[in-house]
Amino acid sequence: MVQLYLHERCAKVVRPEKELKALAKVALQPGEGQTVRFELNRRAFAYYDVSTHGWVVNPGQFDLLVGGSSQDLPLKQTVEVRAAQPGYPLLTGNSLLKEFKHHPKGKAFYPQLAEAFGLGNPDESAETTSDLTPEQAAAKKKADMATSAFLDDMPVYKVCAFSEGKFTEEMLKGILEQVQ
């Protein structure tokens, strides 16, 4: 039995360490060899993205691993996969703040949403540390990064509650209409 496994080197989503993509049953006599050929199509490199409701291939490096079992894969070849940019998910009130940051239409609204969450304007953060000592600036940067990491995983509908009335549901609705 010859098995071919695939490993995405820098996966953007959680994927198995090795994914079985092809196999061939080969009957050999002692000392005999045979060439086995596998063809992988686009789907072999894809994963199902629930946010876009379709199969997505991320560009990047993939390891092709071949052997007799998943525990014995002596042959390895790295290939570079070029793929169209993956589709972007539809942004909704349930979308995370960080999804706006990386979305082609949503990134224009990220500073406004981040500021409403209490992060301040990310574009102006460097100016506010100029009057701090290096130690204070480092501590502030560390605290800002922790806060940002926490809030980036928040659904944007919560911005209305966090903003204490400064950012309304109508404002969020207006942003969501513009990013569609």
C-alpha angles and dihedrals in degrees: 000000000000116000130191119204129186127214122187107216100207103021116188091203132037108277133166115274089242126016119198106231106164142005138183131196110222126185112208134176118225110288093011123125133196136187115238119198126201127188118203120199129199092274092061089067096040135096128198112257111204093196094058094030093229148082114282130195116201116210114240145079123327127185117223108208120192132185149106096288141000088265095050112051107148096162118075131172126172117215131188112229117204113199137165113265108281117255116265122237122249108263115233138160087274092056115111120249090244090057088064090051092059100035117101093229098027098054091074088064098042095092091050093048093044091051091049089052088056098257093118120228106316090210092060101042095101092061094057095060097055094096095047128095115251090256092050091046091051091048091048092049091051092049092046091051092051092048091046092050090051096047095041087068093054122104108246094235086075091064089085092061094042094051094060092229097316092106115044133201088247090057091051091047089052092052092047090052091052095051095053 
